[in-house]
């Protein structure tokens, strides 16, 4: 088969809603930590993404945790030292989840400075908790809007805001290319899907969080299977692990995207993977053997996930050829993608012009 797996933010659409929400969340976090008017700029956001932090739940919590820790060892500091944070985060094992890398970085700095990092690491480790994470609550209310936040999560909002997604997001995929991708995916032996860290509905009747679906509809690919945070959270619960252990850069996220893009219904794909890696068998997945998988990403997390998935499939004698394609203009992101062997394009439309021509599916 020929399979095409897209990331969403930074590839199919420009996540200006998420970026504005991240900036406002970090500003609120700065106020809570004793900093005044903290503003993340576009270059700083791109730096975090280049380091493999593709979820704003993680980056916003890391920023708050860092500011809380910095006030412990430098109480008179007037602005966060983002460069030091980036440097120590970069030294953590790349294949680990961003939550684990962030917590380890905070512990390391706490030890270097002789202060406790307990509060900071708690902010990082609980960054996806509706009950305990301030950054999660602020960010979700900003992206969804206060009315939708209260409807979905059943708790009062704090910010009285409209949805940043509806206000700011902009599609990058041109309508003509959206139609071509949909047509290509319908051809025999072809398939496409979306692998994203965005909140999403999950299996029927599960999470019902609209971010991922809204993005897919915005760019004209609403018919493609989407594997987002909702699907991964459901799977994590079935496996008895945290969602960070199954979401990209973990292999499980990429495996779910492969199965769904290859034609298995979403529920079947997730149910199969809920058995865990030891239950994967060649006779179930032989149809994937010899497939070419093209992954289109703007950060390395999805590329790492697909590389790990390919290695697991090879253990059961199912071999797939993975082609990494990057979409970026920021120098740090380009360097990170090229470091994973990706051919990098300035936008997804240019990438598709090359991909579909190379694979003979015009």
N, C-alpha and C positions, 0 to 999 in steps of 0.2 A: 504494500500500500504506500501511497504518498500522503503524509499527514502534515498539516500546517497548524502550529500552535502559537497563538498570539498572547502576549501580555496585553493589558488594557491601558493602564495609565502610562503616558509617555510614548506609547506606540499607536494605539487606535484613537486616543483622545488626549488632549492636553489637560491635565488634571488641575486646572487653575482653581477650581473649587476646593480641592484637597489642599493645594498649596496655600491658598488664603486662609483656610481653616487651620492648617498647621501653624502658620504665622501667628494667628490670633490665639490659638491654644498655647503656644510658647510664650506669648506676651502675658497671658493670664497666669501661666505657671511662674513666669519671672516675678510678677507682682506677689504671688503667694510665697516666693522664696526670698523676697526682699530686694529684688532688682527692679529698677524703674524703666519702663518702656523698652523692653527687649524686642528687637526686630530681627528675625532671620531673613537674610536676603536670598535671592535666587541662586547665587553661587554656593552659599552654605547648604541650601537644600539639595542641590546637585551633588555636593561633596558627600553628604550622607547617603544619597542614592548610589553613588559610585562605590561606596564601601559595602554595599549589599543590603542596606536598610530600605526595603521597598514599601513597607507599611508605615503610614503616618502614626498609627497607634504606637509603634515601636519608637519612631524617631521623636515624637512629642514627649513620650515618657522618659526616653534617654536624656533629652534636653532638661526636663524638670529634675530628674535624678541628679544630673551633673550640677545644675545650679544649686540644689540643696546641699550636695557634697562640697562644692566650692565655698559656700558660705560657712561650712564647718572649718575648713583649713585656711580660708582667706576671708574672714568676716567683713573686712572693709572694702573688698573688691567691688567695683562699680559696674563691671560688665562680665559676662561669661567668657571663659577662655575656650572657645569652640575648637581652636587649633589643637590644643592639648588633648581635648576629648577625642577628636578625630584620630590623632596619632596613636593614642593608647588603644582605641577601639580597633584600629587597623592591625595591631599586633596580635589580636586574638585569632584563633583558628578559623579560617574562612568558611569551612564546611559546617561550623556550629550555627545554631539559630541566632538571629540578631538579639533575642532576649538573653540567651546565654552569654554571647559575646559582650553585650552591654553590661551585664551584671559582673562578669569577670573583670572588665575594664575598671568598673567603679571600685571593686574590692582592691584591685592592684593600686590604684591611686590612693585609696584610703590607707593602705599599708605604707605607701611611700611617705604620706603626709602625717602619719601617726594619729589618724582620726577614725572613728567608726563609720563604716559605709552601710550600716544596717538599714537605716531609713531609705537611703538612696537605692539600694538593691531591692528593697520591697517595692518601691515605686516602679522599678524596671520589671520585676518578675510578675507583678500584678497588673501590667499595663493593658490587659484585655478584659479586666474585671469591671462589670457594670456596678458592682457593689462597692468596690474599694478604690478604683483608679480615677483620680480627678481628671487626668488628661483624656482618658477614654470618654468620660461623660461630656466634657467640653467639646471635644472634637466631633463626637457623634451628633450632638445637638446642633453644631454649626453646619455640618454637611447635610443633615436631614431637614433642618428647620425645627423650631421648638414644637410645633403642632405634631409633626410626624414622629419626633423623638418621644413625645408623651404617649402617642398612640401605640408605637411599636414596643417601647420598653416599659410602659405602665408606671412611669415615675415623672414627677414634675421637672420641667426644665428650669434652667437658671438664667438664660441669656435673652429670651424673647427675640428670636432671630428668624429670618427666612432662610431657606435652603441655599447654602453656598454652591451645591452642585448645580442646581437649576439656574443660579445667578451667574456663575463664572465658567463652568466647563465648556470646552470648545473641541469639536471633533477635528482630528488630524487626517483620518481616512477619507479620501474623496469619495463622493457617492458612486461615481463610475467604478471605482475599484471595489467598493463594497459589493456591488452587483456582480462583478467578475469573480470575487472570492466565493460568493454564494453559489454561483454557477459552477465554478471549479470543484467545490466541495460535493456537488451532487453527482459528479462523474463517477463511473465505476472505478473502484480502486483508489479513490481520493476521499479525504475527510479533513475537517478543520474544527478547531475549538479554541476556547479562551481560557487561559490559566492566569488567575488574578488573585491578589491578596485582598481585593475589595470585599466588604460584607456582601452576602448574597443569600438567596432564599434557602438553599439546602434542599434535601428531598421534600417531597410533597408534605405540606403541613408542618415543616420544621421551623426554621428561623424567621422566614419572611422579612428579610432585610433587603431593601430594594436597590442599594447602591450599584451592584454589579449589573443587574438587569437594566437599570436606567441607562448605564453607560453603553451597554450593547445595543439597546434600541436607538440611542442617540447617533451611533455611528452606522446604523443600518445592518448590524449583524445579530439582531435579536434571535434569529433562528438557530444560531450555532450553540452547541452545548457549552455551558459556562461552569467552570470549576473554581469557586471562590472560597471565601472564608466560611460561609455557611456549610458548604459541602465538607470542608476539611474539619470543621468543628464537630459535625455529626460523626465523621469517621473517627476522630480522636476519642470521642465518647465511647464508641463501640470497641475501640482498641484499648481503652483504659489509659490513655496518655494525654499529654497536653497538646493543644492545637499547634503550638510551635514545633512539636516533634514530627508533625505530618505535613505542615505547610512549607512551600518552597523557602529555602533551598533543599528541603527534604525530598527524597525520591517519591514518596507516596503521592504528593501533589501532582507530579509529572505523570505518574502511572495512571492516576484517575483521569487526567486530561487525555492521555493516549487512548485509553479504553473508550471514553465517551466520543472523542473525535473519530475513532475508528468505527463507530456505529453501534456500540452497546448503549442501551438506554442508561440514563444517569443512575437510576436506582440499582440496576444490575451491576454497573461498574463499581459503585460504592459498596454494595453488599459483598461482591467478590473480594474487594480489598479489605473488608472488615475481618476476613479470615486471617489477615496478616501475611507477611512474606513467606513463612514456612508452608503455607497452603497454596502458593502459586505453582501451577504445573504447566509443563510444556504443552500437553494435550489441550489445555484450555486456551492457550495464547499462541499456538503455532501460527495462527493467521497473521500475527504481527511479524513473524520471522522474515527477514529480508526487506522490511519496510524502510523507507527514507522519511525521517522526521525533521522538519525544519522548524526551529524555534526562533520566534521574533521577539526580542526583548530590548528594553532600554537599561536594564541593570543585570548584574551577573546572577541574581538569585534563581531565576528560572533556568538559566544555562547550567548552573550547578545541580539543580533538581533533575534535569533531564540526563545529565551525565551520570548521576547516581542511579537513576531509573534504568538506563542502558546497562550499567554494570550488573544490576540485580537480574535483569532479563537474561543477560549472557550466562548467569549461573545456572539457568534452567534451559540453556541451549536455544534461546530465542535472541537473535541478533538484529539490532536495528542500527541504521546509519544515521547519526545525528549531525545536522548542519546548523551551526550557530549563526544567526543573523542579528546584528545590532542596529538600533536606531538611536542616534545621539549626535549632538553637535558640541556639547560641553566637553572640554579637553580631558577632564578627569574621568568622565563616563566613557568616552571613546577609548582611553587607555585601558580602563578596566575590562571593557568588552573585548578589545583586541587581545588582551592578556588571556582570554578564554578561547582564543582562536576564531572570534567572530569576524565576519565581513560586515563593516559598519557603513550605514547609509544615513543621509541627512534626514530622511523621513520615511514613513512606512510605504508611501506611494512609490518612491524610487526603489525601495527594497522589493516590492511586489513586481515591479516592472522587470527586475532582474530574476527574481525567483521563478515566476511563472514562465518566463522566456526560457530559462535554463532547463526547467523540467518539462518543457514542451507542451504546456497547457495554456495556450493563449486564448 
